[in-house]
Amino acid sequence: MPDRITDELLLARAGGGDQAAFLLLYERHRNRIFGFAYRLLGSIEAAEDITHDCFLSLIRQPGNYDPGRAALRTYLYSAARNLAMKYFRNQGREMALDDLSEHPVVPRREEPLRRLLDEELVSKVKEAVADLPPLQREALVLFEYEGLALSEIAEVVGTDVGAVKSRLHRARGRLRNTLAPYLNTSPEIVTLEQA
Protein backbone atom coordinates (compact mmCIF):
# COMPACT_ATOMS: atom_id res chain seq x y z
CA MET A 1 0.00 0.00 0.00
CA PRO A 2 2.73 2.60 0.82
CA ASP A 3 4.14 2.29 -2.72
CA ARG A 4 0.86 3.58 -4.09
CA ILE A 5 1.18 6.89 -2.24
CA THR A 6 2.58 9.51 -4.59
CA ASP A 7 5.73 11.42 -3.85
CA GLU A 8 3.76 14.65 -3.92
CA LEU A 9 1.32 13.41 -1.25
CA LEU A 10 4.20 12.18 0.90
CA LEU A 11 5.95 15.52 0.54
CA ALA A 12 2.79 17.39 1.55
CA ARG A 13 2.40 15.16 4.60
CA ALA A 14 6.08 15.46 5.49
CA GLY A 15 5.83 19.25 5.21
CA GLY A 16 3.00 19.06 7.72
CA GLY A 17 5.24 17.24 10.19
CA ASP A 18 4.46 13.60 9.35
CA GLN A 19 7.77 11.87 10.07
CA ALA A 20 6.62 8.53 8.65
CA ALA A 21 5.84 10.23 5.32
CA PHE A 22 9.29 11.84 5.25
CA LEU A 23 10.99 8.54 6.04
CA LEU A 24 9.09 6.76 3.26
CA LEU A 25 10.01 9.50 0.80
CA TYR A 26 13.62 9.34 1.94
CA GLU A 27 13.71 5.54 1.61
CA ARG A 28 12.35 5.74 -1.93
CA HIS A 29 14.99 8.10 -3.24
CA ARG A 30 18.07 8.16 -1.00
CA ASN A 31 20.04 5.32 -2.64
CA ARG A 32 19.81 6.83 -6.11
CA ILE A 33 20.67 10.33 -4.91
CA PHE A 34 23.58 9.02 -2.84
CA GLY A 35 24.87 6.90 -5.75
CA PHE A 36 24.68 9.86 -8.12
CA ALA A 37 26.48 12.17 -5.68
CA TYR A 38 29.12 9.54 -4.99
CA ARG A 39 29.83 8.95 -8.66
CA LEU A 40 30.24 12.68 -9.20
CA LEU A 41 32.34 13.39 -6.12
CA GLY A 42 34.20 10.17 -5.41
CA SER A 43 33.78 10.64 -1.67
CA ILE A 44 31.40 8.69 0.55
CA GLU A 45 31.39 11.44 3.18
CA ALA A 46 30.64 14.19 0.65
CA ALA A 47 27.92 12.08 -1.00
CA GLU A 48 26.30 11.44 2.39
CA ASP A 49 26.37 15.16 3.17
CA ILE A 50 24.85 16.05 -0.18
CA THR A 51 22.13 13.41 0.15
CA HIS A 52 21.31 14.66 3.64
CA ASP A 53 21.29 18.32 2.56
CA CYS A 54 19.21 17.52 -0.50
CA PHE A 55 16.38 16.04 1.56
CA LEU A 56 16.65 18.68 4.28
CA SER A 57 16.23 21.46 1.73
CA LEU A 58 13.25 19.64 0.27
CA ILE A 59 11.49 19.65 3.64
CA ARG A 60 12.63 23.10 4.74
CA GLN A 61 11.72 24.74 1.44
CA PRO A 62 8.92 22.62 -0.07
CA GLY A 63 7.85 25.54 -2.25
CA ASN A 64 10.97 25.12 -4.38
CA TYR A 65 9.59 21.89 -5.81
CA ASP A 66 6.86 22.31 -8.44
CA PRO A 67 5.19 18.96 -9.32
CA GLY A 68 3.83 20.49 -12.52
CA ARG A 69 7.32 21.16 -13.77
CA ALA A 70 9.18 17.92 -13.01
CA ALA A 71 8.96 14.63 -11.16
CA LEU A 72 10.32 14.65 -7.62
CA ARG A 73 13.11 12.30 -8.69
CA THR A 74 14.24 14.82 -11.31
CA TYR A 75 14.06 17.65 -8.77
CA LEU A 76 16.18 15.66 -6.29
CA TYR A 77 18.83 14.91 -8.93
CA SER A 78 18.90 18.60 -9.79
CA ALA A 79 19.28 19.59 -6.16
CA ALA A 80 22.05 17.00 -5.67
CA ARG A 81 23.81 18.25 -8.80
CA ASN A 82 23.69 21.84 -7.58
CA LEU A 83 25.08 20.83 -4.20
CA ALA A 84 27.83 18.81 -5.92
CA MET A 85 28.79 21.80 -8.08
CA LYS A 86 28.92 23.95 -4.93
CA TYR A 87 31.16 21.30 -3.37
CA PHE A 88 33.47 21.40 -6.42
CA ARG A 89 33.69 25.19 -6.21
CA ASN A 90 34.45 25.02 -2.49
CA GLN A 91 37.14 22.40 -3.04
CA GLY A 92 38.66 24.41 -5.86
CA ARG A 93 39.48 21.29 -7.84
CA GLU A 94 37.97 18.29 -9.60
CA MET A 95 37.76 15.12 -7.54
CA ALA A 96 38.28 11.60 -8.85
CA LEU A 97 35.33 9.37 -9.65
CA ASP A 98 35.29 6.01 -7.95
CA ASP A 99 32.38 3.64 -8.33
CA LEU A 100 30.36 2.43 -5.39
CA SER A 101 28.82 -0.89 -6.24
CA GLU A 102 26.66 -3.18 -4.17
CA HIS A 103 27.61 -6.13 -6.37
CA PRO A 104 30.99 -7.59 -7.19
CA VAL A 105 32.49 -5.67 -10.07
CA VAL A 106 33.66 -8.72 -11.98
CA PRO A 107 32.35 -12.25 -11.61
CA ARG A 108 34.83 -14.44 -9.78
CA ARG A 109 36.62 -16.99 -11.91
CA GLU A 110 38.88 -19.88 -11.09
CA GLU A 111 41.92 -18.48 -12.86
CA PRO A 112 43.82 -15.91 -10.76
CA LEU A 113 45.43 -14.36 -13.85
CA ARG A 114 42.04 -13.92 -15.53
CA ARG A 115 40.65 -12.27 -12.38
CA LEU A 116 43.63 -9.96 -12.20
CA LEU A 117 43.21 -8.93 -15.85
CA ASP A 118 39.48 -8.36 -15.37
CA GLU A 119 40.14 -6.22 -12.30
CA GLU A 120 42.67 -4.19 -14.25
CA LEU A 121 40.12 -3.58 -17.01
CA VAL A 122 37.48 -2.46 -14.51
CA SER A 123 40.04 -0.12 -12.97
CA LYS A 124 40.85 1.34 -16.40
CA VAL A 125 37.14 1.91 -17.11
CA LYS A 126 36.78 3.75 -13.79
CA GLU A 127 39.84 5.87 -14.54
CA ALA A 128 38.56 6.69 -18.03
CA VAL A 129 35.17 7.78 -16.67
CA ALA A 130 36.90 9.85 -13.96
CA ASP A 131 39.02 11.59 -16.61
CA LEU A 132 36.00 12.78 -18.60
CA PRO A 133 35.25 16.50 -18.47
CA PRO A 134 32.70 17.20 -15.72
CA LEU A 135 29.71 17.89 -18.00
CA GLN A 136 30.35 14.76 -20.06
CA ARG A 137 30.85 12.63 -16.94
CA GLU A 138 27.68 14.04 -15.41
CA ALA A 139 25.60 13.17 -18.49
CA LEU A 140 27.15 9.70 -18.69
CA VAL A 141 26.55 8.96 -15.01
CA LEU A 142 22.93 10.12 -15.16
CA PHE A 143 22.24 8.11 -18.31
CA GLU A 144 24.25 4.92 -17.78
CA TYR A 145 24.29 4.53 -14.00
CA GLU A 146 21.11 6.30 -12.92
CA GLY A 147 18.98 5.31 -15.91
CA LEU A 148 17.46 8.74 -16.52
CA ALA A 149 15.90 9.56 -19.87
CA LEU A 150 17.53 12.24 -22.01
CA SER A 151 14.70 14.67 -21.26
CA GLU A 152 15.11 14.07 -17.51
CA ILE A 153 18.86 14.67 -17.75
CA ALA A 154 18.22 17.90 -19.65
CA GLU A 155 15.90 19.01 -16.87
CA VAL A 156 18.40 18.08 -14.15
CA VAL A 157 21.36 19.87 -15.74
CA GLY A 158 19.38 22.80 -17.11
CA THR A 159 20.02 22.40 -20.81
CA ASP A 160 18.28 20.96 -23.86
CA VAL A 161 18.15 17.35 -25.02
CA GLY A 162 20.48 18.09 -27.93
CA ALA A 163 23.23 19.25 -25.58
CA VAL A 164 22.78 16.12 -23.46
CA LYS A 165 23.02 13.91 -26.56
CA SER A 166 26.16 15.76 -27.63
CA ARG A 167 27.77 15.34 -24.21
CA LEU A 168 26.93 11.64 -24.17
CA HIS A 169 28.29 11.19 -27.69
CA ARG A 170 31.56 12.94 -26.81
CA ALA A 171 31.87 11.01 -23.54
CA ARG A 172 31.37 7.67 -25.27
CA GLY A 173 33.84 8.61 -27.99
CA ARG A 174 36.48 9.54 -25.42
CA LEU A 175 35.86 6.31 -23.52
CA ARG A 176 36.08 4.28 -26.74
CA ASN A 177 39.41 5.92 -27.64
CA THR A 178 40.85 5.61 -24.16
CA LEU A 179 39.78 2.01 -23.66
CA ALA A 180 40.41 0.72 -27.18
CA PRO A 181 43.66 -1.09 -26.28
CA TYR A 182 41.91 -2.88 -23.43
CA LEU A 183 38.65 -3.71 -25.14
CA ASN A 184 40.22 -5.06 -28.33
CA THR A 185 42.36 -7.55 -26.47
CA SER A 186 39.78 -8.70 -23.95
CA PRO A 187 37.32 -11.49 -24.79
CA GLU A 188 34.66 -9.82 -22.64
CA ILE A 189 33.74 -6.15 -22.76
CA VAL A 190 33.17 -4.64 -19.36
CA THR A 191 30.03 -2.54 -19.39
CA LEU A 192 29.60 0.69 -17.48
CA GLU A 193 27.26 -1.12 -15.11
CA GLN A 194 30.12 -3.37 -14.04
CA ALA A 195 32.56 -0.53 -13.59
Secondary structure as the mmCIF struct_conf table of DSSP 4:
data_model
#
loop_
_struct_conf.conf_type_id
_struct_conf.id
_struct_conf.beg_label_comp_id
_struct_conf.beg_label_asym_id
_struct_conf.beg_label_seq_id
_struct_conf.end_label_comp_id
_struct_conf.end_label_asym_id
_struct_conf.end_label_seq_id
HELX_RH_3T_P HELX_RH_3T_P1 PRO A 2 ARG A 4
BEND BEND1 ILE A 5 ILE A 5
HELX_RH_AL_P HELX_RH_AL_P1 ASP A 7 GLY A 15
TURN_TY1_P TURN_TY1_P1 GLY A 16 GLY A 17
HELX_RH_AL_P HELX_RH_AL_P2 GLN A 19 LEU A 41
HELX_RH_AL_P HELX_RH_AL_P3 ILE A 44 ARG A 60
HELX_RH_3T_P HELX_RH_3T_P2 PRO A 62 ASN A 64
TURN_TY1_P TURN_TY1_P2 PRO A 67 ARG A 69
BEND BEND2 ALA A 70 ALA A 70
HELX_RH_AL_P HELX_RH_AL_P4 LEU A 72 GLN A 91
TURN_TY1_P TURN_TY1_P3 GLY A 92 GLY A 92
BEND BEND3 ARG A 93 ARG A 93
HELX_LH_PP_P HELX_LH_PP_P1 GLU A 94 LEU A 97
BEND BEND4 GLU A 102 HIS A 103
BEND BEND5 VAL A 105 VAL A 106
BEND BEND6 GLU A 110 GLU A 110
HELX_RH_AL_P HELX_RH_AL_P5 PRO A 112 ALA A 130
TURN_TY1_P TURN_TY1_P4 ASP A 131 ASP A 131
BEND BEND7 LEU A 132 LEU A 132
HELX_RH_AL_P HELX_RH_AL_P6 PRO A 134 LEU A 140
HELX_RH_PI_P HELX_RH_PI_P1 VAL A 141 TYR A 145
BEND BEND8 GLU A 146 GLU A 146
HELX_RH_AL_P HELX_RH_AL_P7 LEU A 150 VAL A 157
TURN_TY1_P TURN_TY1_P5 GLY A 158 GLY A 158
BEND BEND9 THR A 159 THR A 159
HELX_RH_AL_P HELX_RH_AL_P8 VAL A 161 THR A 185
BEND BEND10 PRO A 187 GLU A 188
HELX_LH_PP_P HELX_LH_PP_P2 ILE A 189 THR A 191
TURN_TY1_P TURN_TY1_P6 LEU A 192 GLN A 194
#
